[in-house]
Amino acid sequence: MDIMEHFLRVELQNQVAYTEMLQFVASLYIRSGEFEGEEYVIRKLDHLNFIIAREYIGLDGERDISRPIVISRQALIAKINKHVRTRGIALINACV
């Protein structure tokens, strides 16, 4: 399983998680920031570019980041919507 597929499976378990994530990703009013999920963090670099990375606390107590992905806003929205459609979660229009 690739990183993006694992990210989608872990983070998009239900309607609430989907709605919150899509509102963060799609919003043009949030120019930068972080969305913290169960295992992954989405970093919004600007309104068009994102970094998705799995974060965890290592044995030494330091925060470790595993194999980040850089993705555009449109590509991320498309992947999120495609994933939730296959899981039977109701699609929303959050592109503001």
C-alpha positions as YAML, in Angstrom:
chain: A
units: angstrom
residues:
- id: 1
  name: MET
  ca: [0.00, 0.00, 0.00]
- id: 2
  name: ASP
  ca: [1.40, 3.39, -0.95]
- id: 3
  name: ILE
  ca: [1.56, 6.37, 1.41]
- id: 4
  name: MET
  ca: [-1.40, 8.24, -0.10]
- id: 5
  name: GLU
  ca: [-3.66, 5.21, 0.06]
- id: 6
  name: HIS
  ca: [-2.67, 4.58, 3.70]
- id: 7
  name: PHE
  ca: [-3.28, 8.25, 4.53]
- id: 8
  name: LEU
  ca: [-6.77, 8.14, 3.02]
- id: 9
  name: ARG
  ca: [-7.71, 4.87, 4.75]
- id: 10
  name: VAL
  ca: [-6.50, 6.01, 8.17]
- id: 11
  name: GLU
  ca: [-7.80, 9.56, 8.12]
- id: 12
  name: LEU
  ca: [-11.13, 9.27, 6.30]
- id: 13
  name: GLN
  ca: [-13.09, 6.83, 8.41]
- id: 14
  name: ASN
  ca: [-16.38, 8.74, 8.64]
- id: 15
  name: GLN
  ca: [-18.42, 11.75, 7.52]
- id: 16
  name: VAL
  ca: [-17.11, 14.04, 10.28]
- id: 17
  name: ALA
  ca: [-13.43, 13.39, 9.48]
- id: 18
  name: TYR
  ca: [-14.13, 13.90, 5.77]
- id: 19
  name: THR
  ca: [-16.03, 17.14, 6.29]
- id: 20
  name: GLU
  ca: [-13.40, 18.67, 8.58]
- id: 21
  name: MET
  ca: [-10.50, 17.70, 6.33]
- id: 22
  name: LEU
  ca: [-12.16, 18.85, 3.12]
- id: 23
  name: GLN
  ca: [-13.12, 22.20, 4.65]
- id: 24
  name: PHE
  ca: [-9.48, 22.77, 5.64]
- id: 25
  name: VAL
  ca: [-8.07, 21.70, 2.28]
- id: 26
  name: ALA
  ca: [-10.64, 23.47, 0.11]
- id: 27
  name: SER
  ca: [-10.77, 26.77, 1.98]
- id: 28
  name: LEU
  ca: [-9.10, 29.64, 0.17]
- id: 29
  name: TYR
  ca: [-9.40, 31.69, 3.37]
- id: 30
  name: ILE
  ca: [-6.95, 29.48, 5.27]
- id: 31
  name: ARG
  ca: [-3.63, 30.39, 3.67]
- id: 32
  name: SER
  ca: [-1.34, 28.27, 5.82]
- id: 33
  name: GLY
  ca: [-1.59, 25.99, 8.80]
- id: 34
  name: GLU
  ca: [-1.86, 22.39, 9.90]
- id: 35
  name: PHE
  ca: [-4.64, 19.85, 10.08]
- id: 36
  name: GLU
  ca: [-3.85, 17.07, 12.53]
- id: 37
  name: GLY
  ca: [-5.47, 13.71, 11.90]
- id: 38
  name: GLU
  ca: [-5.13, 10.38, 13.65]
- id: 39
  name: GLU
  ca: [-1.66, 9.60, 12.26]
- id: 40
  name: TYR
  ca: [-1.00, 12.22, 9.61]
- id: 41
  name: VAL
  ca: [-0.59, 15.97, 9.48]
- id: 42
  name: ILE
  ca: [-1.57, 18.05, 6.46]
- id: 43
  name: ARG
  ca: [0.54, 21.19, 6.19]
- id: 44
  name: LYS
  ca: [-0.93, 23.92, 4.03]
- id: 45
  name: LEU
  ca: [1.99, 25.82, 2.52]
- id: 46
  name: ASP
  ca: [-0.28, 28.25, 0.70]
- id: 47
  name: HIS
  ca: [-3.78, 27.96, -0.73]
- id: 48
  name: LEU
  ca: [-2.58, 25.64, -3.54]
- id: 49
  name: ASN
  ca: [0.13, 23.37, -2.07]
- id: 50
  name: PHE
  ca: [0.19, 20.82, 0.73]
- id: 51
  name: ILE
  ca: [2.59, 18.46, 2.46]
- id: 52
  name: ILE
  ca: [1.15, 15.29, 3.97]
- id: 53
  name: ALA
  ca: [3.33, 13.45, 6.45]
- id: 54
  name: ARG
  ca: [2.92, 10.72, 9.03]
- id: 55
  name: GLU
  ca: [4.09, 12.02, 12.39]
- id: 56
  name: TYR
  ca: [4.83, 10.13, 15.57]
- id: 57
  name: ILE
  ca: [6.90, 10.39, 18.72]
- id: 58
  name: GLY
  ca: [10.03, 8.24, 18.49]
- id: 59
  name: LEU
  ca: [11.63, 6.22, 21.26]
- id: 60
  name: ASP
  ca: [13.86, 9.18, 22.08]
- id: 61
  name: GLY
  ca: [10.80, 11.39, 22.66]
- id: 62
  name: GLU
  ca: [11.43, 13.45, 19.54]
- id: 63
  name: ARG
  ca: [8.81, 13.99, 16.85]
- id: 64
  name: ASP
  ca: [9.60, 11.95, 13.73]
- id: 65
  name: ILE
  ca: [8.24, 12.64, 10.27]
- id: 66
  name: SER
  ca: [7.96, 9.78, 7.81]
- id: 67
  name: ARG
  ca: [8.13, 10.14, 3.99]
- id: 68
  name: PRO
  ca: [6.23, 13.36, 3.26]
- id: 69
  name: ILE
  ca: [4.15, 13.82, 0.10]
- id: 70
  name: VAL
  ca: [3.80, 17.14, -1.72]
- id: 71
  name: ILE
  ca: [0.46, 17.54, -3.51]
- id: 72
  name: SER
  ca: [-1.61, 20.30, -5.09]
- id: 73
  name: ARG
  ca: [-4.99, 21.43, -3.76]
- id: 74
  name: GLN
  ca: [-6.96, 20.12, -6.75]
- id: 75
  name: ALA
  ca: [-5.20, 16.74, -6.75]
- id: 76
  name: LEU
  ca: [-5.75, 16.31, -3.00]
- id: 77
  name: ILE
  ca: [-9.45, 17.21, -3.22]
- id: 78
  name: ALA
  ca: [-9.88, 14.78, -6.12]
- id: 79
  name: LYS
  ca: [-8.18, 11.93, -4.21]
- id: 80
  name: ILE
  ca: [-10.18, 12.63, -1.04]
- id: 81
  name: ASN
  ca: [-13.50, 12.69, -2.90]
- id: 82
  name: LYS
  ca: [-12.69, 9.56, -4.90]
- id: 83
  name: HIS
  ca: [-11.81, 7.69, -1.71]
- id: 84
  name: VAL
  ca: [-14.93, 8.69, 0.23]
- id: 85
  name: ARG
  ca: [-17.16, 7.94, -2.78]
- id: 86
  name: THR
  ca: [-15.93, 4.31, -2.74]
- id: 87
  name: ARG
  ca: [-16.58, 4.12, 1.03]
- id: 88
  name: GLY
  ca: [-20.15, 5.34, 0.70]
- id: 89
  name: ILE
  ca: [-19.59, 8.62, 2.54]
- id: 90
  name: ALA
  ca: [-21.76, 11.48, 1.29]
- id: 91
  name: LEU
  ca: [-19.83, 14.03, -0.78]
- id: 92
  name: ILE
  ca: [-20.01, 17.68, 0.23]
- id: 93
  name: ASN
  ca: [-19.27, 20.87, -1.69]
- id: 94
  name: ALA
  ca: [-16.70, 22.67, 0.44]
- id: 95
  name: CYS
  ca: [-14.81, 24.50, -2.28]
- id: 96
  name: VAL
  ca: [-14.99, 28.02, -0.90]
...
